[in-house]
Amino acid sequence: MPDNIAPLPAVPADLLARSSVPARLLRAPAPDRSALDLAVSAALRAPDHGGLRPWRFVFIQGEDRGALGDLLAASMRARAPDTPAERLEVERAKPLRAPLVVAAGAAINHERPGVPPWEQEASAAAGIMNFLNMLDAQGFGACWLSSPSLKDPAVKAALGFAEGDSLLGWIYAGTPGEDRPRPSRPGPDAFRRDWAPGR
């Protein structure tokens, strides 16, 4: 554990209670720098074959969310030039739904044949889950969303990702309202089984 992080209690209850919070239900305040540092520190505990440290998080707040919205609308227009103006405005407004948007991705090392890109993406995805768990354990809410813009080289470049890197999702984060959803989860039985050879 880094020297600047105080010892934390075990959080099995937090893990079992975590659920995504829709972006429309997230409001200010966003996680502050201390909360985000803890969340990133948790991400860095993900399995990491080859010690390549692929985890990357880019924080977008305040007026910069509007610039991200312009970027997303431009990406949509480039993919589908006939997109109606109203639909472009919906895309432009998406980053404004929560006080913090995080572009989460993987810096891919293509020079390590023993650690293929999918393993590096898997490590980054595991880190994102740790990031979400730590935000939730601190009382914040978040959701992990996808969009075609994640594959757009122009979007990646604007956010500081290299051409060969992977953008894995948009994390919307903030403070959840009292009406945050707590969906029921199934028990583990349907998702596990013992294996023995021959049966």
KAWOUR-V311556 format. One record per run of one state. SS is the DSSP state (a for helix, b for strand, c for the rest). FROM is the first residue (numbers start at 1). TO is the last residue. Records with the same first field share a line. If there is no record, write none. Layout:
SS=FROM-TO + FROM-TO
This chain:
c=1-11 + 18-22 + 28-32 + 44-48 + 52-54 + 62-63 + 80-84 + 98-99 + 107-116 + 138-140 + 146-147 + 152-152 + 159-165 + 177-187 + 192-199
a=12-17 + 23-25 + 33-43 + 49-51 + 64-79 + 85-97 + 117-137 + 148-151 + 153-158 + 188-191
b=26-27 + 55-61 + 100-106 + 141-145 + 166-176
